[in-house]
Amino acid sequence: EGEAGRLFDDLVRAYGEKSVFMDVAGISPGLDFRKAIDDNVSSCGVLLAMIGPTWATIANGSGKRRLDDENDFVRLEISAALRRDIPVIPVLVHAAHMPRPDDLPDNLKDLAFPNSVEITHARWNSDVQLLSQALAQYVQPAASNSAEPVHAAVPVQLPPPGPAANPAPRAASAQSPFAKSTAPRS
């Protein structure tokens, strides 16, 4: 989730707030998330699928693998993009690897084949620059003169709530908006 939020902020700076949709921030209370996801994905020019090391195996609160849940919002977003032939760029974080087709439900199997982009904490700016170059064939920066914004979507899957771990005592340090760094679906 830390990388997704950080990438969202970078994309908003480059493409404008109305051109970037992130599921956990972009769906208002009271809206049917399935319809909101479908509406947003249908209008996007590219979908970025953030994948952490355990993305394909993470379970929900009942112990069922999230990708096997037909109402999981990440599954809904990616399958909606694939069904519409909207380009999907896998964004690998925390040394994740691409999932194999056998690891994915039938409506996500095509996710195993697009070329991915890796984003690391140590090379964040240069990695995002490479991603921006890849996005150039699908979307235009906010400074362009295009009349219609082209949307990019960043699906985020938070891990299920679990028992609180006993964190180690923290030393006092300066607060930074990027201090928390966890991978989606990890």
PyMOL commands that place a pseudoatom at each C-alpha (Angstrom):
pseudoatom trace, name=CA, resn=GLU, resi=1, chain=A, elem=C, hetatm=0, pos=[0.000, 0.000, 0.000]
pseudoatom trace, name=CA, resn=GLY, resi=2, chain=A, elem=C, hetatm=0, pos=[2.872, 2.422, 0.624]
pseudoatom trace, name=CA, resn=GLU, resi=3, chain=A, elem=C, hetatm=0, pos=[4.214, 2.056, -2.887]
pseudoatom trace, name=CA, resn=ALA, resi=4, chain=A, elem=C, hetatm=0, pos=[0.744, 2.324, -4.419]
pseudoatom trace, name=CA, resn=GLY, resi=5, chain=A, elem=C, hetatm=0, pos=[0.067, 5.574, -2.570]
pseudoatom trace, name=CA, resn=ARG, resi=6, chain=A, elem=C, hetatm=0, pos=[3.456, 6.973, -3.442]
pseudoatom trace, name=CA, resn=LEU, resi=7, chain=A, elem=C, hetatm=0, pos=[3.038, 6.022, -7.118]
pseudoatom trace, name=CA, resn=PHE, resi=8, chain=A, elem=C, hetatm=0, pos=[-0.481, 7.475, -7.120]
pseudoatom trace, name=CA, resn=ASP, resi=9, chain=A, elem=C, hetatm=0, pos=[0.920, 10.796, -5.870]
pseudoatom trace, name=CA, resn=ASP, resi=10, chain=A, elem=C, hetatm=0, pos=[3.614, 10.779, -8.577]
pseudoatom trace, name=CA, resn=LEU, resi=11, chain=A, elem=C, hetatm=0, pos=[1.048, 9.985, -11.287]
pseudoatom trace, name=CA, resn=VAL, resi=12, chain=A, elem=C, hetatm=0, pos=[-1.306, 12.727, -10.068]
pseudoatom trace, name=CA, resn=ARG, resi=13, chain=A, elem=C, hetatm=0, pos=[1.564, 15.230, -10.284]
pseudoatom trace, name=CA, resn=ALA, resi=14, chain=A, elem=C, hetatm=0, pos=[2.333, 14.111, -13.844]
pseudoatom trace, name=CA, resn=TYR, resi=15, chain=A, elem=C, hetatm=0, pos=[-1.168, 13.542, -15.240]
pseudoatom trace, name=CA, resn=GLY, resi=16, chain=A, elem=C, hetatm=0, pos=[-3.520, 15.532, -13.008]
pseudoatom trace, name=CA, resn=GLU, resi=17, chain=A, elem=C, hetatm=0, pos=[-5.901, 14.489, -10.241]
pseudoatom trace, name=CA, resn=LYS, resi=18, chain=A, elem=C, hetatm=0, pos=[-8.840, 13.799, -12.568]
pseudoatom trace, name=CA, resn=SER, resi=19, chain=A, elem=C, hetatm=0, pos=[-6.761, 11.482, -14.745]
pseudoatom trace, name=CA, resn=VAL, resi=20, chain=A, elem=C, hetatm=0, pos=[-5.662, 8.952, -12.111]
pseudoatom trace, name=CA, resn=PHE, resi=21, chain=A, elem=C, hetatm=0, pos=[-7.990, 6.621, -10.228]
pseudoatom trace, name=CA, resn=MET, resi=22, chain=A, elem=C, hetatm=0, pos=[-6.943, 4.522, -7.230]
pseudoatom trace, name=CA, resn=ASP, resi=23, chain=A, elem=C, hetatm=0, pos=[-9.616, 2.184, -5.958]
pseudoatom trace, name=CA, resn=VAL, resi=24, chain=A, elem=C, hetatm=0, pos=[-9.092, 2.684, -2.225]
pseudoatom trace, name=CA, resn=ALA, resi=25, chain=A, elem=C, hetatm=0, pos=[-9.217, 6.475, -2.579]
pseudoatom trace, name=CA, resn=GLY, resi=26, chain=A, elem=C, hetatm=0, pos=[-11.534, 6.956, -5.545]
pseudoatom trace, name=CA, resn=ILE, resi=27, chain=A, elem=C, hetatm=0, pos=[-14.779, 5.236, -4.533]
pseudoatom trace, name=CA, resn=SER, resi=28, chain=A, elem=C, hetatm=0, pos=[-17.145, 7.340, -2.440]
pseudoatom trace, name=CA, resn=PRO, resi=29, chain=A, elem=C, hetatm=0, pos=[-18.983, 5.806, 0.513]
pseudoatom trace, name=CA, resn=GLY, resi=30, chain=A, elem=C, hetatm=0, pos=[-22.357, 4.365, -0.470]
pseudoatom trace, name=CA, resn=LEU, resi=31, chain=A, elem=C, hetatm=0, pos=[-21.380, 3.547, -4.058]
pseudoatom trace, name=CA, resn=ASP, resi=32, chain=A, elem=C, hetatm=0, pos=[-21.409, -0.028, -5.302]
pseudoatom trace, name=CA, resn=PHE, resi=33, chain=A, elem=C, hetatm=0, pos=[-17.668, -0.689, -5.629]
pseudoatom trace, name=CA, resn=ARG, resi=34, chain=A, elem=C, hetatm=0, pos=[-18.251, -3.174, -8.468]
pseudoatom trace, name=CA, resn=LYS, resi=35, chain=A, elem=C, hetatm=0, pos=[-20.005, -0.546, -10.613]
pseudoatom trace, name=CA, resn=ALA, resi=36, chain=A, elem=C, hetatm=0, pos=[-17.521, 2.185, -9.654]
pseudoatom trace, name=CA, resn=ILE, resi=37, chain=A, elem=C, hetatm=0, pos=[-14.614, -0.082, -10.617]
pseudoatom trace, name=CA, resn=ASP, resi=38, chain=A, elem=C, hetatm=0, pos=[-16.236, -1.073, -13.902]
pseudoatom trace, name=CA, resn=ASP, resi=39, chain=A, elem=C, hetatm=0, pos=[-17.017, 2.565, -14.783]
pseudoatom trace, name=CA, resn=ASN, resi=40, chain=A, elem=C, hetatm=0, pos=[-13.490, 3.743, -13.992]
pseudoatom trace, name=CA, resn=VAL, resi=41, chain=A, elem=C, hetatm=0, pos=[-11.734, 0.869, -15.739]
pseudoatom trace, name=CA, resn=SER, resi=42, chain=A, elem=C, hetatm=0, pos=[-13.914, 1.277, -18.843]
pseudoatom trace, name=CA, resn=SER, resi=43, chain=A, elem=C, hetatm=0, pos=[-12.626, 4.833, -19.271]
pseudoatom trace, name=CA, resn=CYS, resi=44, chain=A, elem=C, hetatm=0, pos=[-8.951, 4.235, -18.528]
pseudoatom trace, name=CA, resn=GLY, resi=45, chain=A, elem=C, hetatm=0, pos=[-6.167, 4.155, -21.089]
pseudoatom trace, name=CA, resn=VAL, resi=46, chain=A, elem=C, hetatm=0, pos=[-3.960, 1.816, -19.059]
pseudoatom trace, name=CA, resn=LEU, resi=47, chain=A, elem=C, hetatm=0, pos=[-4.208, -0.104, -15.800]
pseudoatom trace, name=CA, resn=LEU, resi=48, chain=A, elem=C, hetatm=0, pos=[-1.226, -0.518, -13.479]
pseudoatom trace, name=CA, resn=ALA, resi=49, chain=A, elem=C, hetatm=0, pos=[-1.400, -3.729, -11.434]
pseudoatom trace, name=CA, resn=MET, resi=50, chain=A, elem=C, hetatm=0, pos=[0.845, -3.429, -8.373]
pseudoatom trace, name=CA, resn=ILE, resi=51, chain=A, elem=C, hetatm=0, pos=[2.186, -6.886, -7.487]
pseudoatom trace, name=CA, resn=GLY, resi=52, chain=A, elem=C, hetatm=0, pos=[4.040, -7.748, -4.285]
pseudoatom trace, name=CA, resn=PRO, resi=53, chain=A, elem=C, hetatm=0, pos=[5.826, -11.031, -3.477]
pseudoatom trace, name=CA, resn=THR, resi=54, chain=A, elem=C, hetatm=0, pos=[2.727, -12.826, -2.151]
pseudoatom trace, name=CA, resn=TRP, resi=55, chain=A, elem=C, hetatm=0, pos=[0.197, -11.136, -4.434]
pseudoatom trace, name=CA, resn=ALA, resi=56, chain=A, elem=C, hetatm=0, pos=[-1.081, -14.388, -5.969]
pseudoatom trace, name=CA, resn=THR, resi=57, chain=A, elem=C, hetatm=0, pos=[-1.411, -16.240, -2.650]
pseudoatom trace, name=CA, resn=ILE, resi=58, chain=A, elem=C, hetatm=0, pos=[-2.684, -13.753, -0.071]
pseudoatom trace, name=CA, resn=ALA, resi=59, chain=A, elem=C, hetatm=0, pos=[-5.831, -14.939, 1.705]
pseudoatom trace, name=CA, resn=ASN, resi=60, chain=A, elem=C, hetatm=0, pos=[-8.845, -13.035, 2.976]
pseudoatom trace, name=CA, resn=GLY, resi=61, chain=A, elem=C, hetatm=0, pos=[-10.107, -13.121, 6.564]
pseudoatom trace, name=CA, resn=SER, resi=62, chain=A, elem=C, hetatm=0, pos=[-11.821, -16.476, 6.017]
pseudoatom trace, name=CA, resn=GLY, resi=63, chain=A, elem=C, hetatm=0, pos=[-8.623, -18.076, 4.703]
pseudoatom trace, name=CA, resn=LYS, resi=64, chain=A, elem=C, hetatm=0, pos=[-9.717, -18.151, 1.048]
pseudoatom trace, name=CA, resn=ARG, resi=65, chain=A, elem=C, hetatm=0, pos=[-7.230, -16.896, -1.521]
pseudoatom trace, name=CA, resn=ARG, resi=66, chain=A, elem=C, hetatm=0, pos=[-8.354, -13.390, -2.498]
pseudoatom trace, name=CA, resn=LEU, resi=67, chain=A, elem=C, hetatm=0, pos=[-7.836, -13.967, -6.215]
pseudoatom trace, name=CA, resn=ASP, resi=68, chain=A, elem=C, hetatm=0, pos=[-10.371, -16.821, -6.027]
pseudoatom trace, name=CA, resn=ASP, resi=69, chain=A, elem=C, hetatm=0, pos=[-13.038, -14.411, -4.768]
pseudoatom trace, name=CA, resn=GLU, resi=70, chain=A, elem=C, hetatm=0, pos=[-14.999, -13.180, -7.813]
pseudoatom trace, name=CA, resn=ASN, resi=71, chain=A, elem=C, hetatm=0, pos=[-15.839, -9.963, -5.913]
pseudoatom trace, name=CA, resn=ASP, resi=72, chain=A, elem=C, hetatm=0, pos=[-12.266, -9.112, -4.925]
pseudoatom trace, name=CA, resn=PHE, resi=73, chain=A, elem=C, hetatm=0, pos=[-11.825, -5.582, -6.231]
pseudoatom trace, name=CA, resn=VAL, resi=74, chain=A, elem=C, hetatm=0, pos=[-8.311, -6.145, -7.607]
pseudoatom trace, name=CA, resn=ARG, resi=75, chain=A, elem=C, hetatm=0, pos=[-9.545, -9.179, -9.513]
pseudoatom trace, name=CA, resn=LEU, resi=76, chain=A, elem=C, hetatm=0, pos=[-12.542, -7.157, -10.763]
pseudoatom trace, name=CA, resn=GLU, resi=77, chain=A, elem=C, hetatm=0, pos=[-10.317, -4.301, -11.972]
pseudoatom trace, name=CA, resn=ILE, resi=78, chain=A, elem=C, hetatm=0, pos=[-7.741, -6.410, -13.742]
pseudoatom trace, name=CA, resn=SER, resi=79, chain=A, elem=C, hetatm=0, pos=[-10.294, -8.724, -15.342]
pseudoatom trace, name=CA, resn=ALA, resi=80, chain=A, elem=C, hetatm=0, pos=[-12.349, -5.707, -16.524]
pseudoatom trace, name=CA, resn=ALA, resi=81, chain=A, elem=C, hetatm=0, pos=[-9.264, -4.216, -18.186]
pseudoatom trace, name=CA, resn=LEU, resi=82, chain=A, elem=C, hetatm=0, pos=[-8.219, -7.517, -19.775]
pseudoatom trace, name=CA, resn=ARG, resi=83, chain=A, elem=C, hetatm=0, pos=[-11.775, -8.146, -21.023]
pseudoatom trace, name=CA, resn=ARG, resi=84, chain=A, elem=C, hetatm=0, pos=[-11.793, -4.708, -22.696]
pseudoatom trace, name=CA, resn=ASP, resi=85, chain=A, elem=C, hetatm=0, pos=[-8.268, -5.063, -24.156]
pseudoatom trace, name=CA, resn=ILE, resi=86, chain=A, elem=C, hetatm=0, pos=[-7.078, -2.160, -22.009]
pseudoatom trace, name=CA, resn=PRO, resi=87, chain=A, elem=C, hetatm=0, pos=[-3.320, -2.443, -21.589]
pseudoatom trace, name=CA, resn=VAL, resi=88, chain=A, elem=C, hetatm=0, pos=[-2.292, -3.760, -18.158]
pseudoatom trace, name=CA, resn=ILE, resi=89, chain=A, elem=C, hetatm=0, pos=[1.223, -3.010, -16.925]
pseudoatom trace, name=CA, resn=PRO, resi=90, chain=A, elem=C, hetatm=0, pos=[2.286, -5.157, -13.964]
pseudoatom trace, name=CA, resn=VAL, resi=91, chain=A, elem=C, hetatm=0, pos=[4.296, -3.049, -11.498]
pseudoatom trace, name=CA, resn=LEU, resi=92, chain=A, elem=C, hetatm=0, pos=[6.473, -5.296, -9.338]
pseudoatom trace, name=CA, resn=VAL, resi=93, chain=A, elem=C, hetatm=0, pos=[7.437, -4.161, -5.833]
pseudoatom trace, name=CA, resn=HIS, resi=94, chain=A, elem=C, hetatm=0, pos=[9.543, -5.737, -3.064]
pseudoatom trace, name=CA, resn=ALA, resi=95, chain=A, elem=C, hetatm=0, pos=[11.389, -8.051, -5.489]
pseudoatom trace, name=CA, resn=ALA, resi=96, chain=A, elem=C, hetatm=0, pos=[8.123, -9.698, -6.589]
pseudoatom trace, name=CA, resn=HIS, resi=97, chain=A, elem=C, hetatm=0, pos=[7.989, -11.970, -9.629]
pseudoatom trace, name=CA, resn=MET, resi=98, chain=A, elem=C, hetatm=0, pos=[5.302, -12.208, -12.251]
pseudoatom trace, name=CA, resn=PRO, resi=99, chain=A, elem=C, hetatm=0, pos=[2.607, -14.761, -11.446]
pseudoatom trace, name=CA, resn=ARG, resi=100, chain=A, elem=C, hetatm=0, pos=[2.443, -17.860, -13.640]
pseudoatom trace, name=CA, resn=PRO, resi=101, chain=A, elem=C, hetatm=0, pos=[-0.758, -18.496, -15.609]
pseudoatom trace, name=CA, resn=ASP, resi=102, chain=A, elem=C, hetatm=0, pos=[-1.417, -21.580, -13.445]
pseudoatom trace, name=CA, resn=ASP, resi=103, chain=A, elem=C, hetatm=0, pos=[-1.423, -19.314, -10.361]
pseudoatom trace, name=CA, resn=LEU, resi=104, chain=A, elem=C, hetatm=0, pos=[-4.261, -17.169, -11.724]
pseudoatom trace, name=CA, resn=PRO, resi=105, chain=A, elem=C, hetatm=0, pos=[-8.030, -17.602, -12.155]
pseudoatom trace, name=CA, resn=ASP, resi=106, chain=A, elem=C, hetatm=0, pos=[-9.139, -18.060, -15.766]
pseudoatom trace, name=CA, resn=ASN, resi=107, chain=A, elem=C, hetatm=0, pos=[-10.182, -14.421, -16.240]
pseudoatom trace, name=CA, resn=LEU, resi=108, chain=A, elem=C, hetatm=0, pos=[-6.726, -13.221, -15.077]
pseudoatom trace, name=CA, resn=LYS, resi=109, chain=A, elem=C, hetatm=0, pos=[-4.468, -15.705, -16.900]
pseudoatom trace, name=CA, resn=ASP, resi=110, chain=A, elem=C, hetatm=0, pos=[-3.505, -13.088, -19.532]
pseudoatom trace, name=CA, resn=LEU, resi=111, chain=A, elem=C, hetatm=0, pos=[-1.941, -11.000, -16.735]
pseudoatom trace, name=CA, resn=ALA, resi=112, chain=A, elem=C, hetatm=0, pos=[0.990, -13.439, -16.730]
pseudoatom trace, name=CA, resn=PHE, resi=113, chain=A, elem=C, hetatm=0, pos=[2.206, -12.276, -20.152]
pseudoatom trace, name=CA, resn=PRO, resi=114, chain=A, elem=C, hetatm=0, pos=[2.615, -8.454, -20.321]
pseudoatom trace, name=CA, resn=ASN, resi=115, chain=A, elem=C, hetatm=0, pos=[6.102, -7.108, -19.790]
pseudoatom trace, name=CA, resn=SER, resi=116, chain=A, elem=C, hetatm=0, pos=[6.380, -5.744, -16.251]
pseudoatom trace, name=CA, resn=VAL, resi=117, chain=A, elem=C, hetatm=0, pos=[8.063, -2.749, -14.648]
pseudoatom trace, name=CA, resn=GLU, resi=118, chain=A, elem=C, hetatm=0, pos=[9.906, -2.997, -11.337]
pseudoatom trace, name=CA, resn=ILE, resi=119, chain=A, elem=C, hetatm=0, pos=[9.810, -0.157, -8.824]
pseudoatom trace, name=CA, resn=THR, resi=120, chain=A, elem=C, hetatm=0, pos=[12.176, -0.227, -5.867]
pseudoatom trace, name=CA, resn=HIS, resi=121, chain=A, elem=C, hetatm=0, pos=[12.540, 2.092, -2.910]
pseudoatom trace, name=CA, resn=ALA, resi=122, chain=A, elem=C, hetatm=0, pos=[16.252, 2.662, -3.616]
pseudoatom trace, name=CA, resn=ARG, resi=123, chain=A, elem=C, hetatm=0, pos=[15.681, 3.627, -7.276]
pseudoatom trace, name=CA, resn=TRP, resi=124, chain=A, elem=C, hetatm=0, pos=[12.219, 5.115, -6.915]
pseudoatom trace, name=CA, resn=ASN, resi=125, chain=A, elem=C, hetatm=0, pos=[12.667, 8.248, -9.035]
pseudoatom trace, name=CA, resn=SER, resi=126, chain=A, elem=C, hetatm=0, pos=[14.485, 6.528, -11.889]
pseudoatom trace, name=CA, resn=ASP, resi=127, chain=A, elem=C, hetatm=0, pos=[12.083, 3.562, -11.821]
pseudoatom trace, name=CA, resn=VAL, resi=128, chain=A, elem=C, hetatm=0, pos=[9.064, 5.899, -11.967]
pseudoatom trace, name=CA, resn=GLN, resi=129, chain=A, elem=C, hetatm=0, pos=[10.737, 7.740, -14.841]
pseudoatom trace, name=CA, resn=LEU, resi=130, chain=A, elem=C, hetatm=0, pos=[11.027, 4.435, -16.738]
pseudoatom trace, name=CA, resn=LEU, resi=131, chain=A, elem=C, hetatm=0, pos=[7.377, 3.698, -15.986]
pseudoatom trace, name=CA, resn=SER, resi=132, chain=A, elem=C, hetatm=0, pos=[6.420, 7.174, -17.221]
pseudoatom trace, name=CA, resn=GLN, resi=133, chain=A, elem=C, hetatm=0, pos=[8.251, 6.481, -20.467]
pseudoatom trace, name=CA, resn=ALA, resi=134, chain=A, elem=C, hetatm=0, pos=[6.277, 3.244, -20.843]
pseudoatom trace, name=CA, resn=LEU, resi=135, chain=A, elem=C, hetatm=0, pos=[3.029, 5.096, -20.093]
pseudoatom trace, name=CA, resn=ALA, resi=136, chain=A, elem=C, hetatm=0, pos=[3.738, 7.668, -22.817]
pseudoatom trace, name=CA, resn=GLN, resi=137, chain=A, elem=C, hetatm=0, pos=[2.328, 5.353, -25.482]
pseudoatom trace, name=CA, resn=TYR, resi=138, chain=A, elem=C, hetatm=0, pos=[-0.991, 5.165, -23.594]
pseudoatom trace, name=CA, resn=VAL, resi=139, chain=A, elem=C, hetatm=0, pos=[-1.516, 8.495, -21.800]
pseudoatom trace, name=CA, resn=GLN, resi=140, chain=A, elem=C, hetatm=0, pos=[-0.376, 12.108, -22.040]
pseudoatom trace, name=CA, resn=PRO, resi=141, chain=A, elem=C, hetatm=0, pos=[0.949, 14.261, -19.180]
pseudoatom trace, name=CA, resn=ALA, resi=142, chain=A, elem=C, hetatm=0, pos=[-1.358, 16.957, -17.781]
pseudoatom trace, name=CA, resn=ALA, resi=143, chain=A, elem=C, hetatm=0, pos=[0.540, 19.661, -19.686]
pseudoatom trace, name=CA, resn=SER, resi=144, chain=A, elem=C, hetatm=0, pos=[-0.620, 18.227, -23.033]
pseudoatom trace, name=CA, resn=ASN, resi=145, chain=A, elem=C, hetatm=0, pos=[-3.296, 19.945, -25.062]
pseudoatom trace, name=CA, resn=SER, resi=146, chain=A, elem=C, hetatm=0, pos=[-5.556, 16.905, -25.307]
pseudoatom trace, name=CA, resn=ALA, resi=147, chain=A, elem=C, hetatm=0, pos=[-9.214, 17.748, -24.742]
pseudoatom trace, name=CA, resn=GLU, resi=148, chain=A, elem=C, hetatm=0, pos=[-10.079, 14.480, -22.940]
pseudoatom trace, name=CA, resn=PRO, resi=149, chain=A, elem=C, hetatm=0, pos=[-7.981, 13.159, -20.056]
pseudoatom trace, name=CA, resn=VAL, resi=150, chain=A, elem=C, hetatm=0, pos=[-6.944, 9.537, -20.398]
pseudoatom trace, name=CA, resn=HIS, resi=151, chain=A, elem=C, hetatm=0, pos=[-7.268, 7.693, -17.122]
pseudoatom trace, name=CA, resn=ALA, resi=152, chain=A, elem=C, hetatm=0, pos=[-4.805, 5.355, -15.481]
pseudoatom trace, name=CA, resn=ALA, resi=153, chain=A, elem=C, hetatm=0, pos=[-5.974, 3.075, -12.699]
pseudoatom trace, name=CA, resn=VAL, resi=154, chain=A, elem=C, hetatm=0, pos=[-3.884, 1.732, -9.823]
pseudoatom trace, name=CA, resn=PRO, resi=155, chain=A, elem=C, hetatm=0, pos=[-5.615, -1.167, -8.060]
pseudoatom trace, name=CA, resn=VAL, resi=156, chain=A, elem=C, hetatm=0, pos=[-4.550, -1.760, -4.483]
pseudoatom trace, name=CA, resn=GLN, resi=157, chain=A, elem=C, hetatm=0, pos=[-5.283, -4.821, -2.370]
pseudoatom trace, name=CA, resn=LEU, resi=158, chain=A, elem=C, hetatm=0, pos=[-4.669, -4.375, 1.328]
pseudoatom trace, name=CA, resn=PRO, resi=159, chain=A, elem=C, hetatm=0, pos=[-3.809, -7.439, 3.395]
pseudoatom trace, name=CA, resn=PRO, resi=160, chain=A, elem=C, hetatm=0, pos=[-6.632, -8.715, 5.607]
pseudoatom trace, name=CA, resn=PRO, resi=161, chain=A, elem=C, hetatm=0, pos=[-6.748, -7.410, 9.158]
pseudoatom trace, name=CA, resn=GLY, resi=162, chain=A, elem=C, hetatm=0, pos=[-4.923, -9.705, 11.506]
pseudoatom trace, name=CA, resn=PRO, resi=163, chain=A, elem=C, hetatm=0, pos=[-3.767, -9.788, 15.071]
pseudoatom trace, name=CA, resn=ALA, resi=164, chain=A, elem=C, hetatm=0, pos=[-1.519, -6.899, 15.924]
pseudoatom trace, name=CA, resn=ALA, resi=165, chain=A, elem=C, hetatm=0, pos=[2.128, -7.870, 16.018]
pseudoatom trace, name=CA, resn=ASN, resi=166, chain=A, elem=C, hetatm=0, pos=[4.290, -6.705, 18.879]
pseudoatom trace, name=CA, resn=PRO, resi=167, chain=A, elem=C, hetatm=0, pos=[6.289, -4.023, 17.133]
pseudoatom trace, name=CA, resn=ALA, resi=168, chain=A, elem=C, hetatm=0, pos=[9.791, -3.253, 18.274]
pseudoatom trace, name=CA, resn=PRO, resi=169, chain=A, elem=C, hetatm=0, pos=[10.126, 0.054, 20.119]
pseudoatom trace, name=CA, resn=ARG, resi=170, chain=A, elem=C, hetatm=0, pos=[10.693, 2.896, 17.684]
pseudoatom trace, name=CA, resn=ALA, resi=171, chain=A, elem=C, hetatm=0, pos=[13.224, 5.616, 18.104]
pseudoatom trace, name=CA, resn=ALA, resi=172, chain=A, elem=C, hetatm=0, pos=[11.911, 9.139, 17.680]
pseudoatom trace, name=CA, resn=SER, resi=173, chain=A, elem=C, hetatm=0, pos=[12.384, 10.274, 14.110]
pseudoatom trace, name=CA, resn=ALA, resi=174, chain=A, elem=C, hetatm=0, pos=[11.144, 12.891, 11.719]
pseudoatom trace, name=CA, resn=GLN, resi=175, chain=A, elem=C, hetatm=0, pos=[7.796, 12.059, 10.165]
pseudoatom trace, name=CA, resn=SER, resi=176, chain=A, elem=C, hetatm=0, pos=[7.707, 11.634, 6.400]
pseudoatom trace, name=CA, resn=PRO, resi=177, chain=A, elem=C, hetatm=0, pos=[4.718, 10.863, 4.208]
pseudoatom trace, name=CA, resn=PHE, resi=178, chain=A, elem=C, hetatm=0, pos=[6.761, 8.016, 2.701]
pseudoatom trace, name=CA, resn=ALA, resi=179, chain=A, elem=C, hetatm=0, pos=[8.037, 6.512, 5.961]
pseudoatom trace, name=CA, resn=LYS, resi=180, chain=A, elem=C, hetatm=0, pos=[5.591, 3.576, 5.840]
pseudoatom trace, name=CA, resn=SER, resi=181, chain=A, elem=C, hetatm=0, pos=[6.521, 1.165, 3.082]
pseudoatom trace, name=CA, resn=THR, resi=182, chain=A, elem=C, hetatm=0, pos=[4.483, -1.999, 2.645]
pseudoatom trace, name=CA, resn=ALA, resi=183, chain=A, elem=C, hetatm=0, pos=[3.643, -3.899, -0.541]
pseudoatom trace, name=CA, resn=PRO, resi=184, chain=A, elem=C, hetatm=0, pos=[0.094, -4.329, -1.725]
pseudoatom trace, name=CA, resn=ARG, resi=185, chain=A, elem=C, hetatm=0, pos=[-1.120, -7.911, -1.510]
pseudoatom trace, name=CA, resn=SER, resi=186, chain=A, elem=C, hetatm=0, pos=[1.924, -8.937, 0.523]
for i in range(1, 186): cmd.bond("trace and resi %d" % i, "trace and resi %d" % (i + 1))
show_as sticks, trace
zoom trace
